[in-house]
Amino acid sequence: MPFKTIIEPFRIKSVEPIYMSTIEERMDYLKEAHYNPFLLRSHQVIIDLLTDSGTSAMSSEQWAGIMRGDESYAGASSWERLEHEIHDLTGCPYILPTHQGRAAERILYGHLGGKGKVFISNTHFDTTRANIEFSGAEAIDIPCHQAKDNESDFPFKGNMDIGALEQLILTHGAANIGAVILTVTNNSGGGQPVSMENATEVCAVCLKYRILFVLDCCRIAENSYYIKHFEKGYEHYTYREIAQQMFAMADACVMSAKKDALANMGGFLALRNEPLAAACTNLLIITEGFVTYGGLTGRDMEALAIGLREVFDPGYLNYRIKSTAYLGNHLKEMGVPVIYPIGGHAVYVNAGEFYKHIPAHKYPGQSLACSLFVLGGIRTVEIGSVMFGKYDDQGKLIPATKELVRLAIPRRVYTQSHIDYVIEVFGLIVAEKEKAKGMRITKEPPFLRHFTAHFEMLE
Ligand SMILES: Cc1ncc(COP(=O)(O)O)c(C=O)c1O
């Protein structure tokens, strides 16, 4: 199309009001939430960019599917529809429905993990790492070297470092590798896509050493967009065909269906290996539910089956990727350091570089997330040393490799004027940059501390 305005490829049928709070109110809200945006109430937020997970607006078709949901305990027709859809997409014979992605992770990594096992990924998502570590195993990230260069416009910065993969396998011994996990797109690595070439190389290494190759596929449709447009040889395939090609290489797929299935809840585990499927099914029944619903209702399964089709619509994917890039490119032009190129589901601001005066142990990302909320009512999440920092034996922080703030864009929820407002708020953030203060953690749980930790602002 010859027009540069990215129009939303849908009409709005139902609206949800937003309460327009004042700065003073937001300062109180944040204090009550112990300076942790996860502890805010949703009505206190004007634009919620905390996550793209489970926050999609469903289509009229999905709502119609909700009414059709078959709530039978066993053998529901809604399950048959979902199973057929996942089978068609992944090619895997064994499909296990779960209530969300981490339930599938707990089942798979709980079974494969344990002390002495090592898992290798382009970057483990936080719940993936937590489930692996909780089993007693070790999780190692090996993003490709281009991922370290924030300025490079290499289109597949989500790739895994293949040299490092072989090296790690030789160091730890193939028998001790629980699985190699390719996260597409690479959420914690900046939402960057993974090329088909890289997936093919990962698959070849896994075949060579007989290691299980797992695809963490919750944004596979968005990943397919990049392959079609930026990787030679894929121009003539549909987005769905590209996804199917990638799925065909994996032994197992873990999906949080709260992302690219355009639904508010759901997940699944898709497996090729019968004994592995049998072991995981036992765990599914103990912790999630019977095999034909897992942790889901019939209506959830209908919405998922429809969403998994809709997400590959070319008009939708074009709008999705281009509207996220619209926000990221505007921030970049304003001098806000962002991870570049802009990923599909979110814009990642490099808070460590933006707030150079705040060192990692004073959590620059958390500070930026707090400023965005106070100045504009925008909720975001820190992806840095709050989320991934560890302590050494002396209790000193071992910082994360990057101090990022993620602005995740819910699917089909906000319009261009909402995004223009976010850009305007960033104008204020840039103007007041030097005034930003560091933070201190006052209370934290042992796992996934970013969800519930309490903070205070340093003077
Ligand atoms: C890459 C990735 N894997 C796994 C998960 C976990 O999924 P869930 O939140 O549905 O448990 C997420 C959630 O954001 C994710 O982004």
The ligand as an SDF file (V2000), in Angstrom:
LIG
                    3D

 16 16  0  0  0  0  0  0  0  0999 V2000
    9.5770  -16.9110   25.7910 C   0  0  0  0  0  0  0  0  0  0  0  0
    8.6150  -17.2760   26.8830 C   0  0  0  0  0  0  0  0  0  0  0  0
    8.5790  -18.5170   27.3610 N   0  0  0  0  0  0  0  0  0  0  0  0
    7.7370  -18.8730   28.3490 C   0  0  0  0  0  0  0  0  0  0  0  0
    6.8790  -17.9640   28.9160 C   0  0  0  0  0  0  0  0  0  0  0  0
    5.9860  -18.3890   30.0690 C   0  0  0  0  0  0  0  0  0  0  0  0
    4.6740  -18.4320   29.6920 O   0  0  0  0  0  0  0  0  0  0  0  0
    3.4480  -18.1660   30.7100 P   0  0  0  0  0  0  0  0  0  0  0  0
    3.5330  -16.7440   31.1470 O   0  0  0  0  0  0  0  0  0  0  0  0
    2.2380  -18.4550   29.8870 O   0  0  0  0  0  0  0  0  0  0  0  0
    3.5790  -19.0960   31.8360 O   0  0  0  0  0  0  0  0  0  0  0  0
    6.8720  -16.6490   28.4410 C   0  0  0  0  0  0  0  0  0  0  0  0
    5.9660  -15.6520   29.0330 C   0  0  0  0  0  0  0  0  0  0  0  0
    6.0890  -14.4630   28.8580 O   0  0  0  0  0  0  0  0  0  0  0  0
    7.7640  -16.2870   27.3920 C   0  0  0  0  0  0  0  0  0  0  0  0
    7.8160  -15.0430   26.8950 O   0  0  0  0  0  0  0  0  0  0  0  0
  1  2  1  0
  2  3  1  0
  2 15  2  0
  3  4  2  0
  4  5  1  0
  5  6  1  0
  5 12  2  0
  6  7  1  0
  7  8  1  0
  8  9  2  0
  8 10  1  0
  8 11  1  0
 12 13  1  0
 12 15  1  0
 13 14  2  0
 15 16  1  0
M  END
$$$$
